[in-house]
Amino acid sequence: MAALMRAHDWERTSVGSPEAWPAALRVAVNLILASPESMFLAWGTDLTFFFNDAYRPILGPRLPRALGSSLPDVWPDAWEQVRPIVELALAGTASRYDDLPLTTARHGVDEQTWWSFSYSPVLDEDEEVCGFLCVVTETTQRVLSERALQAREKELLLITDTLPVLIAFIDRDLVYRFANRAYEDWFFRSPEEVVGLSVRDLLDEAGIAARRAAFEAALAGEPVRLELDWPHRDGRPRIADIRYLPRQADDGTVDGFYVFVLDVTDRKQAERNLREMNDILERRVAERTRDRNALWQLSSDIMLRCGFDGVIIAVNPAWNEVLGWSEEDLVGSSLFELIHPDDLAHTVEGASASADGQSFARFDNRYRHKNGEYRWISWSTRPDEGAINAVGRDFTDERAKAGALRAAEDALRQAQKMEAIGQLTGGVAHDFNNLLTVIKSSTDLLKRPDLQEERRLRYVGAISDTVDRAAKLTGQLLAFARRQALKPEVFELGRSLTSIGDMVGTLTGSRIDVDVRVPAAACFVDADPSQFDTAIVNMVINARDAMNGQGRLVIAMTEASDIPAVQAHPPVSGAFVAVSITDTGGGIAVADMDRIFEPFFTTKGVGHGTGLGLSQVIGFAKQSGGDVHVESDVGHGTTFTLYLPRVADPGASDAPDVEPEPLVDGHGTCVLVVEDNVDVGRFATQALAELGYATVWAANADEALAELATDAERFDVVFSDVVMPGMDGIDLGHEIRRLYHDLPVVLTSGYSHVLAKNGTYGFELLHKPYSVEQLSRILRKVATWRRRKSALGA
């Protein structure tokens, strides 16, 4: 720094040329240059900055421009913090500071630093203050280290205070230098009160005597562990596990020892209890061993211990009684030699599973008796220590009896099925004979000459009404058989139930109090709304008749997370909506509960119902993915609960399609009719022709595809039956979609298991029997759709 000062251009500073410097400045500069301490000098009113070699590292990046600059310019970031100290020194007062915090930016970023320094005024010949000297030492690292150490000590103290262990340090004079919070529990003194006390201040003479040898050993450098009875202050017994760990000073001498004391009273008591339990267990094991040996000898069930390879280790005497083999015959031989050949692979597989640790609650196979016959044995097994322990029971006779019982039950069920079929066919025949009687009588009367128009219309109306009744009866039969083609759609069940509730009073009469409970939250299902309405009406009518027209009827809708077990069917988890119909009638007899859903089964009198109402309900529920649960209390009433799968809210739906009017003469719509039944095909083509349709009749799918291949453009719509020999109507519809994607297809069917199971695949469906007006409406609907699509250029 002396060389740098000589080379510096001082003429540009307020102090001027060094030759003109006053004596006080020269003395001060020589003083800092000769000092081994970090020093700087601030001279004059400008506080011109001088510093020595020891100070240079403190400047960092400021070093090149520091010499000769003003102190505030050298340390602008710290100036406001040190200004009061500078002003004090310039006023003639010296000061000293230790670990003063200063925020500096020595490396371009603000950082917290700490410094120890002294400011001393420099006087000139006239005793006037002309500057000041600063001896400075950066203590940042020491302060940070001390703070880290203090933090670690606090953390250590926090940890030791949370431990349920008494922890302390005792010096060679047996004076406590550290104690944790546990001392409050042991001595009722805080750690602050313990530190500085002697061991003799806390322990009585007996306690000192019990520990004296341990103290001496620990101070001699030997770790010590001992257990002492150390009663609580309230007199309760306590056992302490005490450890003394010597601590060595830097010179290798022991300056004291750490103390660790743990209350092991509970552990010692647990050890005593464990020893007592072991003694009891040993006695019980001995007793059970005697009992097991007695059971082994006296049991009528056969017992076995064998290896996983099938080699027999031990058998009990019952083997001789059950299978004729003695212990000498079996021990050491292979168990697999006694197994029936058909059961051998199954048994070997079971032994392999046992080797993997599997136990069997029941394992059945056949064993050869000594007389050559085979007996059925049911085993309970458990693997243990490389072997299989098994207990077997001979159930050959029981198995034979069970087989005979199953055969008898199968025969009974078959007879019941035949009875049900006979009842079904008899009921169908009875109802259809009634319907045919009306139709036959009406047609005979229509043949009479000179029949008045009024009577003709009445007879035709009777025939039409009877056909509707026949269609309804057929629909009920198909619903029971789950063969109806449903038209499912997503609808809000509560709204539909509320609508039905408005008409229930009409069905039940004024003497039945009807309570319809629909929750505020909307519940949506994907089902046939018409069939749902019919099912509810059927159950309401059933409840009305059960109450003889007087009582209380509650219709309630709730959400359900499962379908409870129904007869032999297990519970089904999922999201469902439950509609319960509860009446106060006489209930259902227990003997009738299993038959209530059978077709034509009814407890009502003749002429009061067909017995198909509940059959329709169960058929609709099952086909829709749900079920029906029935609870009845004889004399108090019955609850029918219909479960349907719940679906998400589909959002706002489009406005419903307006039902089209039937087509009138002269429209020229061309229909390809596909029908294998000659009478139905002839009727359909004639009826359509009278309404102005052009028709081509194909007797099967192959003929229909041939007509389309000739000229598909001439047809506006294809009207096909579903059930036909060869390719059915659904397959034909798919083929037409593939070949002629914009040609509409309308299907018709009175029965199809394919439609019942999978739906209509997106095709329009017209149910048989259908009227000419219904046929015309649906054909107009699809034909109009095609013309609109063509007009839009689709």
HUGI-V27072 format. One record per backbone hydrogen bond with DSSP energy under -1.0 kcal/mol. CO is the residue of the C=O (numbers start at 1). NH is the residue of the N-H. If there is no record, write none. Layout:
co->[CO:CO]
nh->[NH:NH]
//
This chain:
co->[1:2:3:8:10:17:18:22:23:24:25:26:27:28:29:30:38:39:40:41:42:43:44:47:48:49:50:55:56:59:60:62:63:66:69:70:71:75:78:79:82:83:84:85:86:88:89:95:97:100:102:104:105:111:113:114:115:116:117:118:119:120:122:124:128:130:131:132:133:134:135:137:139:140:141:142:143:144:145:146:147:148:149:150:151:152:153:154:155:156:157:158:166:167:168:169:169:170:171:174:175:176:178:180:181:182:183:190:191:194:197:198:199:199:204:205:206:208:211:212:213:214:215:216:217:218:224:226:228:232:236:238:239:240:241:242:243:244:245:247:249:253:256:257:258:259:260:261:262:264:265:266:267:268:269:270:271:272:273:274:275:276:277:278:279:280:281:282:283:284:285:286:287:288:289:290:291:292:293:294:295:302:303:304:305:305:306:307:310:311:312:314:316:317:318:319:319:323:326:327:330:333:334:335:338:340:343:344:345:346:347:348:349:350:351:353:354:360:363:365:366:367:369:373:375:376:377:378:379:380:381:382:387:388:389:390:391:392:393:395:396:397:398:399:400:401:402:403:404:405:406:407:408:409:410:411:412:413:414:415:416:417:418:419:420:421:422:423:424:425:426:427:428:429:430:431:432:433:434:435:436:437:438:439:440:441:442:443:445:452:453:454:455:456:457:458:459:460:461:462:463:464:465:466:467:468:469:470:471:472:473:474:475:476:477:478:483:484:489:491:492:493:494:495:496:497:498:500:503:504:505:509:511:513:515:517:523:524:525:527:528:529:530:531:532:533:534:535:536:537:538:539:540:541:542:543:544:545:546:547:551:553:554:555:556:558:560:561:563:566:569:572:575:576:577:578:579:580:581:582:586:589:592:595:598:605:612:613:614:615:616:617:618:619:620:621:622:627:629:631:633:633:637:638:639:640:641:642:643:644:669:670:670:671:672:673:674:677:678:679:680:681:682:683:684:685:686:687:688:689:694:696:698:700:701:702:703:704:705:706:707:712:717:718:719:720:722:728:729:730:731:732:733:734:735:736:740:744:745:746:747:748:749:752:753:754:755:760:764:766:771:772:773:774:775:776:777:778:779:780:781:782:783:784:785:786:787:788:789:790]
nh->[5:6:7:10:13:20:21:26:27:28:29:30:31:32:33:34:136:52:134:50:132:48:47:71:43:68:41:58:59:62:63:65:66:69:49:74:75:79:82:83:86:87:88:89:90:93:92:119:117:115:113:111:108:104:102:139:100:137:97:135:95:133:130:127:124:44:122:42:120:40:118:116:143:144:145:146:147:148:149:150:151:152:153:154:155:156:157:158:159:160:161:162:261:180:259:177:178:257:174:199:171:196:169:183:184:186:187:194:195:197:176:201:202:203:208:209:210:212:215:216:217:218:219:220:222:221:244:242:240:235:232:230:264:228:262:226:260:224:258:255:252:249:247:170:245:168:243:166:241:268:269:270:271:272:273:274:275:276:277:278:279:280:281:282:283:284:285:286:287:288:289:290:291:292:293:294:295:296:297:298:299:392:316:390:313:314:388:310:335:307:332:305:319:320:322:323:325:370:330:331:333:312:337:338:368:343:347:348:349:350:351:352:353:354:355:358:357:381:379:377:340:375:372:369:367:395:365:393:363:391:360:389:384:306:382:304:380:302:378:399:400:401:402:403:404:405:406:407:408:409:410:411:412:413:414:415:416:417:418:419:420:421:422:423:424:425:426:427:428:429:430:431:432:433:434:435:436:437:438:439:440:441:442:443:444:445:446:447:448:456:457:458:459:460:461:462:463:464:465:466:467:468:469:470:471:472:473:474:475:476:477:478:479:480:481:483:752:486:527:525:496:497:498:499:500:501:502:503:507:508:509:512:551:553:555:557:493:647:491:489:532:533:534:535:536:537:538:539:540:541:542:543:544:545:546:547:549:548:586:550:513:515:582:517:580:578:576:574:572:569:566:563:646:560:644:558:642:556:640:554:635:592:595:598:601:608:616:617:618:619:620:621:622:623:624:626:625:643:641:639:636:637:633:583:631:581:629:579:627:577:694:716:717:696:719:698:721:681:682:683:684:685:686:687:688:689:690:691:693:692:671:673:675:704:705:706:707:708:709:710:711:715:672:746:674:748:729:732:733:734:735:736:737:738:739:740:743:718:764:720:766:722:768:756:757:758:759:763:747:749:775:776:777:778:779:780:781:782:783:784:785:786:787:788:789:790:791:792:794:793]
//
